[in-house]
Amino acid sequence: MSIKTHFLNGVATIEIARPEKKNALTMAMYEAMAEALRSAQTDDKVRAVLITGQPGIFTSGNDLEDFMARPPHMGSDSSGSPIFGFMHALIGCDKPVVAAVTGAAIGIGTTMLLHCDFVYVSDEARLALPFVSLGLVPEFGSSLLIPALMGRARASEKLLLGDPFTGADAVDCGLANAVLPANEVANHARRIAERFNALPPGAVRESKKLLRRGVGEQVLETVAAEGAVFGKRLQSPEAKEAFQAFFQKRKPDFSQFS
């Protein structure tokens, strides 16, 4: 199984475990993560959720072969495909979510961090939002949340140019809490998650709701708007050229487009 889940000392852990494919995410993996989040949400024994990858890799983003075989679509309930089911499960989780990031966090590997309450990254982490270079647009509310966190100038670097950035940059931009040596990230993140065993769960949940109250509806509206444009862009000639170039291991040629 490419998603491993386990429960220990009040913490429900969701581990992305597909290192042979650089933890690339399939639709089945999104379904498993969404189910794990929903289960944690309703389990009174769970005080916090921990999302982690493998040593040296958080996730390289979508598995493009699986992604193109089952392209995402918005459903009438604003969930639709497994990707949107995962997005809504993470956005709607009212328990603290802690992320431990080592190595690469590409595409949704970075945008999911926007919806975690605590993010700890390694000094080897490399984050990137390469949507435009694939002929696509930002997703998971990032077109709203990245400018709010970083300001428009930095957001343009990250979202329009797709410039990769380090764990230290993520802390500086407000995306992450701290950067740590790679071998310390997972244990530190777990210690933070376990601290919620000593805190009143009702107060934690209500405080998290209040922290997100100002942008909650905007985030859901943005996810829906992004999803609609994203779906159209998947069918665009630019995206087709980008994906063909990826599979053919060549540089895409966008000179023919205006």
Long-range contacts (C-beta under 8 A, 24 or more apart in sequence): 1-32, 2-26, 2-28, 2-29, 2-32, 3-29, 3-32, 3-33, 3-36, 5-32, 5-36, 7-43, 7-45, 7-46, 9-194, 9-197, 10-45, 10-46, 10-47, 10-48, 10-193, 10-194, 10-196, 10-197, 11-46, 11-47, 11-48, 11-49, 11-50, 11-190, 11-193, 11-194, 12-36, 12-39, 12-40, 12-43, 12-46, 12-48, 12-49, 12-50, 13-49, 13-50, 13-51, 13-52, 14-49, 14-50, 14-51, 14-52, 15-52, 15-53, 15-54, 16-51, 16-52, 16-53, 16-54, 16-58, 16-59, 17-53, 17-54, 19-54, 19-57, 21-60, 21-63, 22-57, 22-59, 22-60, 22-104, 23-53, 23-54, 23-57, 23-58, 23-59, 23-60, 23-109, 24-59, 24-60, 24-61, 24-62, 24-63, 24-64, 24-66, 25-59, 25-61, 25-62, 25-63, 25-108, 26-63, 26-66, 27-66, 27-67, 27-70, 27-81, 27-82, 27-83, 28-82, 30-82, 30-83, 30-85, 30-86, 31-82, 31-85, 31-86, 33-86, 33-89, 34-82, 34-85, 34-86, 34-88, 34-89, 37-86, 37-89, 37-90, 37-93, 38-89, 40-93, 40-95, 41-89, 41-92, 41-93, 41-94, 41-95, 46-95, 47-95, 47-96, 47-193, 47-196, 47-197, 47-199, 47-201, 47-204, 48-95, 48-96, 48-97, 48-98, 48-193, 48-194, 48-196, 49-93, 49-95, 49-96, 49-97, 49-98, 49-193, 50-97, 50-98, 50-99, 50-100, 50-189, 50-190, 50-193, 51-97, 51-98, 51-99, 51-100, 51-112, 51-116, 52-99, 52-100, 52-186, 52-189, 53-100, 53-101, 53-102, 53-103, 53-105, 54-102, 54-103, 55-102, 55-103, 55-182, 56-102, 56-103, 56-124, 56-182, 57-102, 57-103, 57-104, 58-99, 58-101, 58-102, 58-103, 58-104, 58-105, 58-109, 58-125, 59-104, 59-105, 59-106, 59-108, 59-109, 60-104, 60-106, 60-107, 60-109, 61-106, 61-107, 61-108, 61-109, 62-107, 62-108, 64-243, 64-246, 64-247, 68-243, 71-231, 71-234, 72-227, 72-230, 72-231, 72-234, 73-231, 74-224, 74-227, 74-228, 74-231, 78-220, 78-223, 78-224, 80-227, 83-108, 84-223, 84-227, 87-115, 87-140, 87-223, 88-220, 88-223, 90-115, 90-116, 91-115, 91-141, 91-219, 91-220, 91-223, 94-205, 94-208, 94-209, 95-196, 95-201, 95-204, 95-205, 95-208, 96-193, 96-196, 96-204, 96-208, 98-189, 98-190, 98-192, 98-193, 99-189, 100-185, 100-186, 100-188, 100-189, 100-190, 101-125, 101-127, 101-167, 101-176, 101-185, 102-182, 102-185, 102-186, 103-182, 104-128, 106-130, 107-131, 107-139, 108-139, 108-140, 110-142, 110-175, 111-138, 111-139, 111-140, 111-141, 111-142, 112-140, 113-170, 113-175, 113-176, 114-140, 114-141, 114-142, 114-145, 114-146, 114-149, 114-175, 115-140, 115-141, 117-208, 118-177, 118-189, 118-192, 118-193, 119-170, 119-175, 119-176, 119-177, 120-176, 120-177, 120-178, 120-179, 120-180, 120-185, 120-188, 120-189, 120-192, 121-167, 121-170, 121-171, 121-176, 121-178, 121-179, 121-180, 121-185, 122-167, 122-179, 122-180, 122-181, 122-182, 122-185, 123-166, 123-167, 123-168, 123-179, 123-180, 123-181, 123-182, 124-167, 124-182, 125-166, 125-167, 125-170, 125-179, 126-164, 126-165, 126-166, 127-164, 127-165, 127-166, 127-167, 127-169, 127-170, 127-175, 128-162, 128-163, 128-164, 128-165, 129-158, 129-159, 129-162, 130-162, 131-159, 131-162, 132-159, 132-160, 132-161, 132-162, 133-162, 133-242, 133-252, 134-239, 134-242, 134-243, 134-246, 135-233, 135-236, 135-238, 135-239, 135-240, 135-241, 135-242, 135-243, 136-230, 136-233, 136-234, 136-239, 136-242, 137-226, 137-229, 137-230, 137-233, 138-226, 139-223, 139-226, 139-227, 139-230, 140-223, 140-226, 141-219, 141-222, 141-223, 141-226, 142-226, 143-222, 143-226, 144-215, 144-218, 144-219, 144-222, 145-215, 145-219, 145-222, 148-215, 149-173, 149-174, 149-175, 150-174, 150-175
